[in-house]
Amino acid sequence: MDKEKTKNLNKAAIKSGSGYMLSNILIRSSAIITAPIFTRLLTTSDYGIASNFAAWLNIGLVVIGLGLPYSIGNAKMDFPSELNKFLASIQTLGSIFAISFLIIAIVFKSQLGKWMELDPSLVIIMFVYLLFQPSVLYMQERYKFELLYKENIFISIINSIGAIVFCFLFILYVFNNQRYFGRIGGLIFPMFLMGIFYYFKIIRDGWEFHIKKYWSYALKISIPMIPHALAMVVLTQIDRIMIINICGNSEAGIYSFGFQYAVLLLIFSNAVLQAYNPWLYTSYSQNNFKSIRSSNMVIVLIMSVLTLLIVTAGPEAIKILGSRDFWDAKLVVMPIAIGALFQYVYNTYSSLELYHKKTIVIAIGTVFAAIINYILNSKFIPIYGYVAAAYTTSASYLVLALFHLIAYRRICKKQVYNDRYIWLIVIGTVLISFLMMMLYDYILLRYIILFFILSIVGLTQKKKLIAIFKLISGKDKSFNIS
């Protein structure tokens, strides 16, 4: 690729990344602003039931969705001119699978409701939703790899604002006596409507008679990713299901509320990865390791600083965002935030593994970490309660990050990132975060320490911080931050 094309790609990636970050910040800000209202409209038990529904929904999305969205990035590279046909093909395959599961759910709704600890009507709603929601994921993946950030921003804004509006309407006027129904319905309704729209758009744009021609290509990539995606759900969702079974809905609600705040870091990391991965693949194919290394170092530094901010402000944020019944959620903030940092580190490594189509390796690592998480949860939640789940999740992500550190080096056969720098920064962040948690009862001392840490970072990393600001604002033309 010549210099002009590389320059244009970098510029497009920067615009895409800036747009994603801005939209995600605005979207999450709206969720944070409304959190004090919803925690006063809903009980901790309502929160627990809604989180249980979300956990099973994510599991169903993995199993019924067949991991097909994972194949879209590779399809964009292998046959870009036939992407419409490819999307129609995999959607048809997914629909056949989803309709089969929907029929089973209708027949066995009572048994499934008892097993999942959900109202049988919610079981049917879930499987109908799972027929159409994957279509939105297909389009989001397409927009991501085509750097069409405005389209993805539109989807995010409609989903977030729509969820807030419909949650209010459903909770106050439709399901006032069963408010968890209103919470669940409001959260999924906007995505359901968009799913119907994109479902028929994909058919219109790409349908042809021999629609199954891409099935083998997609399944070869996606099937090995199902254990990975399912294990990721275990890592992020099974703790809430186990808390409900062992401790109850209220404890699961408190845990879910603290979890929602603690993973604010993922706003930035997911936004960066959305824009970074297409550029990463191109730079990696050109052996432009210096740009990759220097850019990643800056991003890891920013992630660590954000982690410290989230942990330090945890008690005050929880009190502002939640009613008194939710204040104990501060106990899960530190381990969950650290786990989110480990999650970003693991994603930087697994992105290159996915480039090499080593999906089996990715699946092995995630399944291994999920098994560890389940075993630790089974042992420690009955003893220490829902707080234990936060620490077991963090430990599982640490194992996953270390696994992929080894795996990516063997697959790439070279050190693409500055791994020593990454882990020194991460370990330092973990130690300081533990200190901040120990000082939760000493608010002034906590913020004085944070001020000194931020001052040291600002003075020693001034050039890099200026560079990342230029990157986000679009004033720089590449990810090469030295």
C-alpha positions, -999 to +999 in steps of 0.1 A: +000+000+000+015+034-010+020+063+014-011+082+002-034+052+008-018+046+042-023+083+051-060+081+041-065+049+061-050+065+092-071+096+088-103+075+084-093+054+114-088+085+135-121+100+125-138+067+132-121+063+166-129+099+176-165+094+167-168+062+185-153+076+217-174+108+216-206+088+210-199+062+237-191+089+262-223+107+255-243+075+255-228+063+288-232+097+303-269+095+296-270+061+314-251+076+344-274+106+346-305+084+347-290+058+371-301+077+402-337+077+389-338+040+380-323+028+413-351+046+430-378+032+407-365-003+410-357-026+439-324-045+442-345-076+434-358-060+402-322-052+392-313-088+399-340-103+377-332-079+349-295-089+351-304-126+351-324-120+319-295-102+304-271-130+313-293-157+297-298-134+267-261-132+261-257-169+264-285-174+239-270-149+215-238-169+214-253-203+210-281-194+185-260-168+167-233-195+159-206-169+163-213-157+128-204-120+133-168-131+139-165-140+102-175-106+088-141-090+093-123-117+074-150-118+047-145-080+041-108-087+034-113-119+013-142-108-010-152-072-003-173-068-034-196-097-023-202-086+013-239-080+008-244-116-004-222-128+025-244-110+051-276-124+035-261-158+035-251-159+072-283-143+082-303-170+065-282-196+083-287-179+116-324-175+111-329-213+105-311-220+137-330-193+157-364-204+145-356-240+155-348-228+190-379-206+191-402-236+184-384-255+212-388-226+236-426-223+229-431-260+235-410-261+267-414-226+280-425-237+315-395-260+320-371-235+306-386-207+328-381-228+359-345-237+349-336-202+340-355-187+370-375-165+346-412-160+339-421-182+309-433-152+290-398-137+293-384-169+278-406-165+247-397-128+244-360-137+246-361-162+218-382-139+195-357-112+202-328-135+193-342-141+158-338-104+148-311-089+170-281-106+153-289-086+121-279-054+140-246-071+150-239-080+113-244-045+102-223-031+131-194-054+121-197-043+085-197-007+094-167-012+117-145-027+090-156-002+064-148+026+089-184+039+085-184+052+121-214+075+116-237+046+110-225+028+141-229+059+162-265+062+149-272+027+161-256+033+195-275+065+201-309+052+190-304+021+212-293+040+243-318+069+241-346+046+231-338+022+260-340+051+285-373+064+271-390+030+268-378+019+303-395+050+318-427+044+298-428+006+305-419+009+342-443+037+351-473+031+328-473-005+315-456-028+341-460-007+373-467-038+394-439-058+379-413-032+372-386-057+362-407-064+331-406-028+322-369-026+327-363-057+305-387-046+279-374-011+277-338-023+273-344-046+244-372-029+225-351-003+205-327-030+194-356-053+185-370-026+162-337-020+146-332-057+142-364-060+122-353-031+100-318-045+093-331-080+089-351-070+058-324-046+046-298-074+045-323-096+026-331-068+001-294-059-006-279-094-008-304-121-014-298-146-042-310-181-049-277-199-040-277-181-007-258-208+012-226-205-008-208-188+020-219-210+049-188-232+050-165-202+049-183-185+077-187-216+099-150-225+095-142-192+112-172-188+136-177-223+150-144-224+168-153-190+182-185-202+198-167-218+228-147-186+231-178-164+230-197-187+253-168-187+278-167-149+276-204-149+286-194-172+315-167-147+325-190-117+324-225-131+332-223-165+350-214-148+383-248-130+384-266-163+377-247-180+404-252-151+429-290-154+422-289-192+429-267-189+460-275-155+475-307-142+459-320-116+435-312-086+457-275-094+461-273-100+423-289-065+418-263-048+441-235-067+423-248-058+389-251-021+398-214-020+410-204-040+379-221-015+356-201+014+371-168-004+374-166-013+337-168+023+325-132+017+314-146-005+286-162+026+270-128+038+260-112+005+253-141-008+231-142+025+212-105+024+206-105-012+195-134-005+170-112+020+152-078+005+160-082-031+147-087-023+110-056+000+112-038-027+132-044-053+106-031-031+078+000-019+098+008-055+109+006-068+073+032-041+064+055-050+093+050-015+107+057-027+143+071+005+156+038+024+150+019-004+166+042-006+196+043+031+204+005+036+199-003+007+222+020+020+249+001+053+250-033+036+250-023+012+279-012+043+299-045+060+294-064+028+303-045+026+336-051+062+345-088+057+338-088+026+360-074+046+389-100+073+384-128+048+385-115+030+415-107+062+435-141+077+429-159+045+435-176+052+469-187+087+460-200+076+425-220+047+439-236+070+465-245+096+438-258+070+413-277+047+436-301+048+465-289+036+499-298+000+492-271-001+465-242+015+484-226-018+493-218-021+455-186-001+462-170-033+475-169-048+439-157-017+421-119-022+425-117-059+414-141-055+385-123-023+372-090-042+374-106-071+355-117-047+328-080-035+325-069-072+321-097-076+295-082-048+274-047-063+276-061-097+265-079-081+236-048-064+223-031-098+220-061-118+207-067-092+179-035-105+162-045-141+168-078-134+150-058-118+122-040-151+117-074-169+119-063-188+150-098-189+164-092-223+181-064-208+202-087-179+212-114-204+222-091-226+242-079-196+263-113-183+270-128-217+279-099-223+303-104-189+320-142-196+322-137-229+339-114-213+364-140-186+370-168-212+375-147-233+399-136-202+420-172-189+421-185-223+433-160-223+461-159-187+473-194-172+467-211-195+493-184-184+518-179-147+511-210-138+492-214-117+460-182-097+466-162-129+460-175-130+424-158-097+416-124-111+426-128-144+409-137-125+377-107-103+379-084-134+385-099-151+355-092-122+332-056-121+345-052-157+336-067-150+301-043-121+295-013-141+305-025-170+282-027-147+252+006-131+260+022-165+254-001-174+225+003-143+204+041-145+206+041-181+194+016-173+166+032-140+154+067-154+161+078-119+171+072-094+199+048-069+183+040-050+215+063-037+243+051-064+267+074-054+295+061-019+295+025-031+294+028-053+324+048-029+345+021-003+340-007-028+347+010-042+379+015-007+392-021+001+385-032-030+404-011-021+435-023+015+436-059+004+431-056-019+461-043+010+482-072+032+471-097+006+481-080+003+515-085+041+519-122+042+510-130+056+545-104+084+541-117+105+513-093+134+515-061+113+517-074+092+488-078+122+464-045+137+475-027+105+465-046+105+432-036+141+425+001+133+431-001+102+408-018+122+380+008+150+384+037+125+381+021+109+350+014+143+335+050+155+340+068+123+329+045+115+300+036+149+287+046+143+251+027+111+249-004+126+264-003+155+240+000+130+212-030+110+223-050+142+225-041+150+189-050+115+179-084+117+195-091+152+182-080+142+147-051+167+145-026+139+141-025+118+109-014+084+123-013+061+153+025+064+154+031+079+189+067+079+199 
